[in-house]
C-alpha cells in the first residue's frame, strides 16, 4: 500500500508539501497542488486518518456508548445517529458497555486515544465525573444525567400516562404494571405517568419489576395466576408484552375480551405477534437523529438553544385492546 513518501516521490515534491495538500493547511501553488492530487489518484493513496486527526486535532469521529446493543430501542436509535453522522462526514465508533463501569471507562480511554470529537451516551453511568473530565461535547440519550449535559429523551411520563388512560377508558379496574428495573430513570418516569392517570381515576395497580433484556416468564406466569381477576396490563416493553400474551394464551385468557394489554416501544415484533399489540410508540430513529444533530451543533458552535429535547410519543391501537380504531 502506498504511503505519503511514495506520493511525494511521484509528484517530485517534499513530504511536507503533500501533507499541506492533504490537510488543506498552508500555501501550495495551484500547479504543485494538481501534481500532488494526480499522484494521489494514480497511486490510490489513502491518507492515514488517525495521523491526520492528531495533526488537525479533529477526527470527524464520534463515540457512542450504549448499555446493550441487543435492545431494539438502541438499535433503532443508532440508525438515526448514523444517518445524520454519515450525511455530515462523521464516522461512528459504537461501544456496548453491558452495564459494566470498568468496560465503559476503558471505552472512554479509547475515545481519548483516538481523538474523538464528541460522545453520545445511553448508559446509566455512575462515572459522570469521568465524562466531564474529557472536556468534549456530550449528549445523553433518553435521560437527563446532568443538567449541564444536553439530552434528547422520549416523553416517558407522557407514555405511561397514555397507556393508563387507554386501559382506564376501556373499563379496566384490576391492573398490573410489568415494568423494567426500577433503578432506570426511563422506568421511573413511565411509572410516574402511569400512576398519575390511575390516581386521577381513583385506581391503583400492582407493580412487578422485570429485566428488559431477558424478562423472566416464570415470574410473569406466577403473577398472572395469583391475580385471576386482572383485566388490564401495561408492559414497559413490547418484549415483555409478547411474553405476557403468550402466558395469557396458555391460561386460556382471551385478549382483549378478558384482559387488555398495552406494550411500549412499537418495535416490529408488536405487529407480528397474535393478537397484534397496542403499544406506546417511541420515535427511536428521530431520537437518535436529534441527538446527533445536537452533538454536531455543539461540536461546531459550542452552544444549544434547547439543551434538553423531549420527543413526543403516540399510542398505537391494535388488537390487544378494545377499540374501533385499530392500526394494522
Steps between C-alpha positions, in 0.01 A plus 500: 500500500647839400596748770549876509866465403399318179265786413774758564744308282256462211402868510865602549419707808573480872296295749411827672345630177289186461389537861393860439293393198331215689422705809423825316748679722752755378567641155557273198493649149235365265742317266662313787163419657379347173818289474450368854131428445584317178761289680252417776243390245742291292649328805155461660650637819273507807612749769551373854191639673640448850815695417292774340279522807802553722629771268167679461376425853172385346416142402150531346415203723244482779472236770174333603466302823185294555430256785375227265501467122252210504227741615286604201467852638874565475525332161240737355652803675837405353356511148391859558843594634682333214287657225569859604865419582559349155330791323735740680823307450529345848597145586335327796686288755238278669565358847292260711565556872283206608425703816865454604665819631857372456423411141338839447802680641732304270293617204545857620876444506480380139300811406780717636761294316322539167423868544119459494316826423187428705306232690141378508430305819205273571628320808394551861845622586632552851829631365361837397805683632717301258291620206529860613878467527520431126390857427339408167136534387264238648132429438297255709234274350161445667591640840635814664818388676603855589335838448815626326517208254256535207253217448242369254229296670171334421204630701491204737270667751255571219541145371404348833204736525349415159542128569303529823242725337430239233446224755286720726282628215444138394364415843797322659488495881749231605833595347857370506803702390784274382787745483877500453759538779387775737851650514463624140387860459287408199314239706450746784355759260259253339385392845441864601285560191310171535424550869398864444219391268392220738496744794278737302254213461527368858671181385817319605706222346742225592855568382746225402865573412655298217816509290476671161743269320382162628169532688422203724194326356457285813456810717245639254309171506489490880376861519221430252396178674491678837285780356219324306284814495755710308336677205771749398876470459762762416847378397807724484620330182347312208726206585344472846156539344566214256581269792187618684283423197653153475434427867143628476443270204628200698258592780209510258447875541362683198661828395346759496167353621629376838821700532626806313874550448703811410872478417772758450741585214310391185775273370432270201408217737190688613347462153594133457368337818140381537304698593680805363614714787368841599808691607652837581713595201836662563654686208830322543656596166409865563653486849829380352498755221417788736779389735750507212370839383547637853849354525592639159379845608708478818809395304454780248370786715544394860145596609141378475183710522301200630722296732247227589278385213189292566368286213123430518354148505184359347263218595459253215174307539495144370326177598609456863267778621133566431463767235319599184816660357746217451834553323623220277 
